[in-house]
Amino acid sequence: MPCPMAAADPRFERWRDLLLASVPVLASDAAQRAFEQLHGSALTLAVAGDRQHTASLMPWLRPGPRGLAAAFSAALRAQLREEFARELHDGAAARTPTPTVPIDQLTLVDDQQIEEDIEVGRVIQQVDTASEADLRSLRSLCATLRCAPAALPEVVPLRPEVVARALSRALHSLGLDRPVRLLALRVVGKAAAERLGAMVREHTRELERWGVQPLPYQLRVAPDLAHGPRDDGALRRLAGSPGGAAVPAEQLVPRLLAQVAEQSRLDASFGALLQRLSAPALRSAKADAAVLSSFDHPVWQLADRIAALGTLHTGAQATRLAVLLEPVLQRLERGPDASRSAYERALADLDELTTGWADSELADAGVAPPPPGSGSLPTDFGDEGSLPTVPMALPGTDLHKAWVDGLREGDRVRVFLHARWLSAFVAGRSSAHVLLATRNGEPLQTIGRAALYRLHESGLATTVEPAAAVREAVQTLTLDLDADA
């Protein structure tokens, strides 16, 4: 039986009115709670910077047509109307193809905006953590009410990210200075998160009283996460360990690299570049059994990097980049060294060349590296590094810096930008920026390394899937050999 249009369901209209009517209550309650908190004993525990800006924030928290509650209510009602007009789709239906890099379409992410995004993200996390089970129930009810194909987060108009984004817009509309906005995002955002958690439970019970039936849950694997378990023995079995396929190295290495080029849909220039790795890789495989037993060998890391770069660049741009990288392959072809260290040097050389390439591309697009010491984030990613002026014990490796430094072209990441979560590919790394490509037709996001550090430190950036073209090619060849057998 086809699902009726949501607008024709009288319960839908009634529910929309309920949500819009609850907005002023949410906004005024959040402002009042924040006002009480700043007057209370909790203020004595605040850092000096927060106390300094409290006097600027307090007048806006009082009731009135020009206060934060009114601006927050107006912004949230406008946001809700956009949500009700949104056309819902099943996001699991198709996987986004790997985008090419439209360097002429470039959005430079303001590092200062990252701090506000972090505060917005904290509001969302507070509600998600406190109301996880209730949000799941509300999604299933809203999916039925809106005739949505699945219980996706977007079926709930008054969800945490919508409220947090509206609060951010309201603060900007009042013209508050940035430090005051950050303070408001923390205190008002926390109060709004507490009130929204209670509203989620109230709205769930209300829809159940109306007789709305929850949409049955289906077991789904999101496309970005639909990958099999990591099989470190696949390469050994393919190379002919006991019980394996016993493919001679002379056939396996060029066939594997050809499969990588085919699956990555490389331009001819990058396909040829990858094939030139065959001879030195075969020479190394004969001298070192580890080459054909581990994906972590730098031979395959180099192949992954070349494939990722070739996937993200096409046409004349790919040809120019392939010419730039050619000396790396020449040194491997002509050099007598077949050891692991030769490929580690090749990876370092490739990193240096591609970083310089990204620097020049960004410079041509009008993006200059920040001057030393600039920016709002206290993170130094310079080559020399920096030392504290006062001796202090360093606990060990900085995991957040290691994550930023470890990002490679082709890695798929999940990052919180512009007050929403984005799935993106790392499309380039310059000296000061990381380029993130999202869906085709959307601008390339150029974000500072220090800003990415802060997002990762706050739990708002993570790697979903590292580039692994060689691993995927091995899986394909294994299936082909099993079928032939």
Residue pairs with C-beta under 8 A, 6 or more apart in sequence:
3 147
4 147
5 147
6 12
6 145
6 146
6 147
7 13
9 145
11 145
11 210
11 212
12 145
12 146
14 210
15 145
15 207
15 210
16 84
18 203
18 206
19 80
19 157
19 158
19 203
20 77
20 80
22 158
22 199
22 203
23 73
23 76
23 77
23 80
23 158
24 69
24 73
26 73
26 76
26 163
26 192
26 195
26 196
26 199
27 68
27 69
27 70
27 72
27 73
27 76
27 192
28 63
28 69
28 73
29 191
29 195
30 69
30 72
30 167
30 188
30 191
30 192
30 195
31 61
31 63
31 67
31 68
31 69
31 72
31 188
31 191
32 61
32 63
32 69
32 191
33 191
33 194
33 195
34 61
34 184
34 187
34 188
34 190
34 191
35 58
35 61
35 62
37 43
37 187
37 191
38 54
38 57
38 58
38 61
38 187
43 50
43 51
43 54
46 54
49 179
50 183
50 186
52 179
53 177
53 179
53 180
53 183
54 183
56 176
56 177
56 180
57 176
57 180
57 183
57 184
57 187
59 67
60 67
60 68
60 174
60 176
60 184
61 67
61 68
61 69
61 188
63 69
64 70
68 170
68 171
68 174
68 184
68 188
71 170
71 171
71 173
71 174
72 166
72 167
72 170
72 188
72 192
74 170
75 166
75 167
75 169
75 170
75 173
76 162
76 163
76 166
76 167
76 170
78 166
79 162
79 165
79 166
79 169
80 157
80 158
80 162
83 154
83 157
83 158
83 162
84 157
86 154
88 146
88 148
88 149
88 152
88 154
88 155
89 149
90 149
90 150
90 152
91 150
91 152
91 222
92 150
92 220
92 221
92 222
92 223
94 223
95 223
95 224
95 226
96 223
96 423
96 439
96 440
97 440
98 311
98 312
98 425
99 312
99 425
99 427
99 437
99 438
99 439
99 440
100 312
100 313
100 314
100 437
101 312
101 313
101 317
101 427
101 428
101 435
101 437
101 444
102 443
102 444
103 317
103 361
103 364
103 365
103 444
104 365
105 442
105 443
105 444
106 362
106 365
106 367
106 443
106 444
106 446
107 443
107 444
107 445
107 446
108 367
108 446
109 417
109 445
109 446
109 447
109 448
109 451
111 375
111 376
111 377
111 448
111 450
111 451
112 178
112 376
113 418
114 377
114 447
114 451
114 454
114 455
115 182
115 376
115 377
115 454
116 168
116 178
116 181
116 182
116 185
117 416
117 417
117 418
117 419
117 455
117 460
118 416
118 454
118 455
118 458
118 460
119 182
119 185
119 186
119 189
120 161
120 164
120 165
120 167
120 168
120 185
120 189
120 416
120 419
121 164
121 416
121 458
121 459
121 460
122 186
122 189
122 458
123 160
123 163
123 164
123 167
123 185
123 189
123 190
123 192
123 193
124 160
124 161
124 164
125 459
126 160
126 189
126 190
126 193
126 194
127 135
127 160
127 163
127 193
127 196
127 197
127 200
128 135
128 160
130 193
130 194
130 197
131 196
131 197
131 200
131 201
134 197
134 200
134 201
134 204
135 156
135 159
135 200
136 151
137 204
137 214
138 156
138 200
138 203
138 204
138 207
139 151
139 152
139 153
139 155
139 156
140 151
140 214
140 215
140 217
141 204
141 207
141 208
141 212
141 213
141 214
141 215
142 148
142 151
142 155
142 156
142 157
142 207
143 150
143 151
143 152
143 155
143 214
143 215
144 212
144 213
144 214
144 215
145 207
145 212
146 155
148 155
148 215
150 215
150 218
150 220
151 215
151 217
153 159
158 196
158 199
158 203
160 193
160 196
161 419
161 420
161 421
163 192
163 193
163 196
164 189
164 192
164 419
165 419
165 420
167 184
167 185
167 188
167 189
167 192
168 181
168 185
168 419
171 181
171 184
171 185
172 181
176 184
224 412
224 414
224 423
224 464
224 465
225 464
225 465
227 465
228 475
230 471
231 475
232 294
232 295
233 241
234 471
234 474
234 475
234 478
235 292
235 293
235 294
235 295
235 300
235 474
236 244
236 292
236 293
237 243
237 244
237 245
237 478
238 244
238 245
238 247
238 252
238 256
238 474
238 477
238 478
238 481
239 247
239 249
239 252
239 292
239 293
240 246
240 247
240 248
241 293
245 478
245 481
245 485
247 255
247 481
249 282
249 285
249 286
249 292
250 282
252 292
253 278
253 281
253 282
253 285
254 275
254 278
254 282
255 477
256 470
256 473
256 474
256 477
257 274
257 275
257 277
257 278
257 281
257 303
258 275
259 473
259 476
259 477
260 274
260 303
260 307
260 469
260 470
260 473
261 270
261 271
261 274
261 275
261 307
261 310
263 469
263 472
263 473
263 476
264 307
264 308
264 310
264 311
264 469
265 311
266 274
266 307
266 310
266 311
266 318
267 310
267 313
267 314
267 315
267 318
267 319
267 322
269 310
269 318
269 319
269 322
269 323
270 306
270 307
270 309
270 310
270 313
270 318
270 322
271 310
272 322
273 306
273 310
273 322
273 325
273 326
273 329
274 303
274 306
274 307
274 310
276 329
276 333
277 299
277 302
277 303
277 306
277 329
277 332
279 333
280 332
280 333
280 338
280 342
281 291
281 299
281 303
283 338
284 291
284 299
284 338
284 339
284 340
284 342
284 343
285 291
285 292
285 299
287 338
287 339
288 338
288 339
288 340
290 297
290 340
291 297
291 299
294 300
295 468
295 470
295 471
295 474
297 340
297 343
298 340
298 343
298 344
298 346
298 347
299 343
300 470
301 343
301 347
302 343
302 346
302 347
302 350
303 469
303 470
304 408
304 410
304 467
304 468
304 469
304 470
305 347
305 350
305 408
305 409
305 410
305 467
306 325
306 350
307 410
307 467
307 469
307 470
308 408
308 409
308 410
308 411
308 467
308 469
309 321
309 325
309 354
309 409
309 410
310 318
310 322
311 410
311 469
312 409
312 410
312 425
312 427
312 428
312 437
313 321
321 354
321 357
324 353
324 357
325 350
325 353
325 354
327 349
328 346
328 349
328 350
328 353
331 346
331 349
332 342
332 343
332 346
335 342
354 409
354 428
354 429
355 429
355 430
355 431
357 428
358 428
358 429
358 430
358 433
358 435
359 369
359 430
359 431
361 428
361 430
362 368
362 430
362 433
362 435
362 446
367 433
367 446
369 430
369 431
369 432
369 433
370 432
370 448
372 382
375 448
375 450
377 448
377 450
377 451
377 453
377 454
379 401
379 449
379 450
379 453
379 454
380 386
381 401
381 404
381 405
381 432
381 449
381 450
381 453
400 453
400 456
400 457
401 453
403 456
403 461
403 463
404 434
404 449
404 452
404 453
404 456
407 413
407 426
407 429
407 434
407 452
407 463
408 426
408 429
408 466
408 467
409 426
409 427
409 428
409 429
409 467
410 425
410 426
410 466
410 467
410 469
411 425
411 426
411 463
411 465
411 466
411 467
412 423
412 424
412 425
412 426
412 463
412 464
412 465
412 466
412 467
413 423
413 424
413 425
413 426
413 436
413 461
413 462
413 463
413 464
414 421
414 422
414 423
414 424
414 461
414 462
414 463
414 464
415 421
415 422
415 424
415 436
415 447
415 452
415 455
415 460
415 461
415 462
416 422
416 455
416 460
416 461
417 436
417 445
417 447
422 436
422 438
422 445
423 438
423 464
424 436
424 437
424 438
424 445
425 436
425 437
425 438
426 434
426 435
426 436
427 435
427 436
427 437
427 444
428 434
428 435
429 435
432 448
432 449
433 446
433 447
433 448
433 449
434 446
434 447
434 448
434 449
434 452
435 444
435 445
435 446
436 444
436 445
436 446
436 447
437 444
437 445
438 445
452 461
455 461
456 462
